[in-house]
Amino acid sequence: MHFHVSKFCLFWGLALVNQPLSAGDGDRLFKSFQSEAEPILDSYCYDCHGFGTSKGGVTLDEFSSETIQDHELWLRVLKNARAHIMPPQEEFQPSVEERNRLLTWIKTGPFALDLENPDPGKLTVQRLNRNEYQNTIRDLIGVEFVAADAFPADDSGEGFDNIGDILTLSPMLIEKYLDAANQIISKAVPTTPRILPEHVLADEALVDLFSHPTIEDDASNDDLQLSFYSPSNRTASYAIKTPGKYQVVLSLKPVSFSSFSGFDYNRCRLVFKIDGETKIEQEFEYISGKTFEYTFEHDWKPGDKRFEFEVEPLTFGLEKIKRLKMRIEKLTVRGPFAREHWIQPENYDRFFPGEVPHDESLRTKYTRNLLSDFASRAYRRPVDEETVDQLTRLSEQVASQKGYTYEMGISQAMVAVLASPRFLFREEEVLPNTAPGKYPLIDDYSLASRLSYFLWSSMPDEELFRLARKGRLRENLDTQLKRMMADKRSDAFIKNFSGQWLHARDIESVNISSLDVWLRDHPNPEAMAAREEYSRLREIPNALRTPEQKEAYTRTRALIRALSSGERPELKRPLQRAMRQETELYFEHIIREDRSLSELLDSDYTFLNDRLATHYAIEGVKGSKFRKVSLAPGSPRGGILTQGTILAYTSNPTRTSPVKRGVFILENILGTPPAAPPPNIPALEDVANGKDIEAISLRETLALHREDALCRSCHNRMDPLGLALENFNAMGIWRDAELNQAIETDGVLITGESFSSIQEMKRILANERIKDFYYCFSEKLLTYALGRGMEYYDTATIDQLVEALKQSEGRPSALLAAIVHSAPFQKRRNLNVNSN
C-alpha cells in the first residue's frame, strides 16, 4: 500500500543548517564586535582568554570575519556571563549595563536573532515513543497495550526519550510494529457480526453464584478454594431462560500456599455434578502450574440448573506441607447454539456503528466512511481520498476471500493503518499563504498533536479535533490548555517529565549496598576488615584457595551474614517506590496548585507515608497512604534536592558522591553543566592510597582532586554544591558523621554566595539564583514540549519564557501558556522544497 512515503521521507531526511555569512555580512559583524563587544572582553576576559592565554580552550581575541559567527562558543559565553560565572568572582566584574550590552550583542550579532520573527528551529519528524504509542492505542482503540513488553526501550537525548533526532526506526522495530498492530486489532476488533452467547464466570462473579458454602477445612478468604485435607463442598444455581443446546466448560487448578520446596503427597477426589448427574469423579494431586479443563454439552429447558462441587481427602495422617487446595478457576456457559439466539460481539458497535448495509454499493460507501474516520483519527488529521480508496480496496479484497468476513477485511485495513508511518510518526503541515521571509504557522491539526503529546503523551481528543476542523484551535488555546491540564490524562506529563528531569523513574533500579553505607555511618573496624577480606577472597575460585583462605572465607562470610541479618535501613523496592511517589506527588502539587517554582528548591513541606517518614526519621505519619506533611522549622528536608529519589540516584553503590550530586544541580537546577572530564583523570579513590583515604574526609579527598589544574575549574563549581548534601547518606538518611569524622557542609558557590548548611544553600538557590533556575527549567520544559534540544537561536524564546516566570512570580501556568504560544511551538521552518 502507498502511504505518501515520498512526503514522509522528505520530512525524515531533511537536515536544516544555517548558511555561512557572506563576506560583507562577516565584515559588518566583525566590525560590530570590535566596537561593541571587544572593549568589554578586553577589560574583563582577555587576561584568561586572550593575549596568548586560552583557559578552558577558549580564545576571544583571535576572531576574523570568517570565524566571528561561532554559535557554540558564543552560546557558552552568553550562559556563563548571564549566570555570573564569568568573569570569576575574584576578578573585576563588569557593570550591569556592560554585561547586558555584551549579552545583547551576542543575540543580535553572531546569533542574528529576530525578536519579531523568532526562528522556530529545525524540523524533525517525531516517532511515537513507547509511552506515546501505548497511550495512543488506548485512546484510539480502547486496548490497554503494554508497549514495554513489545518494543525495546527508547533511546534518550537531551535527558528525555521523546527527542525526534534519536527516535529512529530500525528494520527490527518495523517488524515489531507490524506484529503489535496485528495483536492489537485482533484483540479489539470483532471479526464476525454474530457470536455464540457466552457467559464467563470467574473470581467475584463466580463467588456470587455460590450459595453459602459448607467449609469444614482450614477456611480461606477465597471461597473458590477447596482444601485437599478435609471434606468441603460448593453449590451454585444458574438460571437458563431460553431452551436449546448449551455447553459448560469448567477450569480447575490445584494450588499451593507454601514456599516450602518439598513435595506434598496428599491427594483428594473431586466430584462435580450438574443437576445431580455426576460429570467428574477423579483423583487429583498437586502438579505445579497445571490447569484442568472439562467440557460438557446439554439440551436444556428453561429453569435453574444446579452445579455441585465436592472434595474428599484421600490421604489421612500425612503432613500438610504445601497447604494444597483445589481452586475453581472459571465456569463458562455457552449457548443456546441456535443461530437465531446469537448476539453481537462486545464492542461491535464501537467499530461498526449503525447497521452494516447488505447492498454492495451502500456497503462500499459505509466502508469508506468507517475507514476514513478511523484513519483520520489514527493519522491525527483528515485522510486524503487516495488513501481511503486504497484502504477500502484492501478491505474488500480480504473480505472476498473464502472463509473471510466483512469484519475481517476491515480489521486488515486497520492493521495497515497502525503499521503506517503516518500513524507511527507525527507528520505536520503548515498554513498556506505565509508571507515571504516569515516562518509559517503549523496548521491546527499539527498544533492539536503538539498540545496533546506535550500534555497527555497521547493523541488529540474529539474536542481538539473539532476545533482543528473549524480552524479555531489557536483562538481557544488558553482554554484548551486549562482543560487539558485538568484532565486525568495530564498525569502522563507529570510522570514523564518529572520522571526524566528528576530521574524519579530511575530510582527503582538504583542499587545501593545498605551494609556498606551503614558501616560508613557506623564504623566497626572488625566488620569493615572482614568485609574487605571477604570481597578479596570471593574473587579467588574455591578450587584455588589455600586451606587458610578457605577458613578465612568461611569465617568472614559468616560474619557478613550476621551483619546482613541485623536490623538497619535498606533501600529496597517498596521504599524506592515510596521515594518515587514523593517526588511525583511533590512536583504534581506545585504544577496543579500553580505554586511558585521556587518551592521546587525550598519549602516547608513534602509528601510522605509511614514507610518513607520512618526512613527520614520524621514522626507522626501513620498509614501507607501518602499525604502532604508540614516539616518542622529548620528541617533539612523540603524541596527536591533533599528527597531520597535524587540523593540515592546521585550516589555510588557504597557511598555518597558529591561530584554526582554537584553535577546534577549544575545540569538540572542551574543550567550550567560542567565540561566533560579530561581523559585519564584518576578516580577519587586513586588520588590517595587506601590507608590515607580512610584517614581523611571526603572533603579533603576532593581537595586533593582539585590540586590538578585540569580538574580545578569544574570542581570549584561542583564540589560546594555536592558537599552541602553530605549530611544525607547514599540512601537519603540524615547523618552527622561519616567514618567517625564530622561532616562539614559549608561552602561558597562559584557565583560568590557563601553558606554553612543545606538549608542555607537551598535558600540561596531559591532566591539569589532563582533566575538561573528559571532559565534551566524553561529550557528543560521546552525541550520536552518540542522533542528537540535547545540551540543558540532559541535564546530569544527562552528569554520570553523566563520573563513570563518573573512577571508571574514563578507560576507554572504562566510558563506553560508561554510555551504553547511561543514561535517554536506554533511555527515551523519553511522548507521551500518541491515535495514530489
Secondary structure as UniProt FT lines:
FT   HELIX           5..13
FT   HELIX           23..32
FT   HELIX           33..37
FT   HELIX           38..44
FT   HELIX           46..49
FT   TURN            51..52
FT   HELIX           55..57
FT   TURN            65..67
FT   HELIX           71..82
FT   TURN            83..84
FT   TURN            89..90
FT   HELIX           96..108
FT   TURN            109..110
FT   TURN            115..116
FT   STRAND          126..127
FT   HELIX           130..141
FT   HELIX           147..150
FT   TURN            158..159
FT   HELIX           164..166
FT   HELIX           171..188
FT   STRAND          198..202
FT   HELIX           204..209
FT   STRAND          214..215
FT   TURN            223..224
FT   STRAND          225..227
FT   STRAND          232..240
FT   STRAND          244..255
FT   STRAND          267..274
FT   TURN            275..276
FT   STRAND          277..285
FT   TURN            288..289
FT   STRAND          292..300
FT   STRAND          303..313
FT   STRAND          325..334
FT   HELIX           339..341
FT   TURN            346..347
FT   HELIX           348..351
FT   HELIX           360..379
FT   HELIX           385..399
FT   TURN            402..403
FT   HELIX           406..418
FT   HELIX           421..424
FT   STRAND          425..426
FT   TURN            436..437
FT   STRAND          441..442
FT   HELIX           444..455
FT   HELIX           462..470
FT   HELIX           474..476
FT   HELIX           477..486
FT   HELIX           488..490
FT   HELIX           491..501
FT   HELIX           504..509
FT   HELIX           514..521
FT   HELIX           525..538
FT   HELIX           542..544
FT   HELIX           547..565
FT   HELIX           573..592
FT   TURN            593..594
FT   HELIX           597..600
FT   STRAND          605..608
FT   HELIX           610..615
FT   TURN            616..617
FT   STRAND          627..630
FT   TURN            633..634
FT   HELIX           640..642
FT   HELIX           644..649
FT   HELIX           658..665
FT   HELIX           666..670
FT   TURN            679..680
FT   HELIX           684..687
FT   HELIX           690..695
FT   HELIX           698..706
FT   HELIX           709..723
FT   TURN            724..727
FT   TURN            730..731
FT   STRAND          737..738
FT   TURN            739..740
FT   STRAND          741..742
FT   STRAND          747..748
FT   TURN            750..751
FT   STRAND          754..755
FT   HELIX           758..766
FT   TURN            767..769
FT   HELIX           770..786
FT   HELIX           792..794
FT   HELIX           795..807
FT   TURN            808..809
FT   HELIX           812..820
FT   HELIX           823..826
//
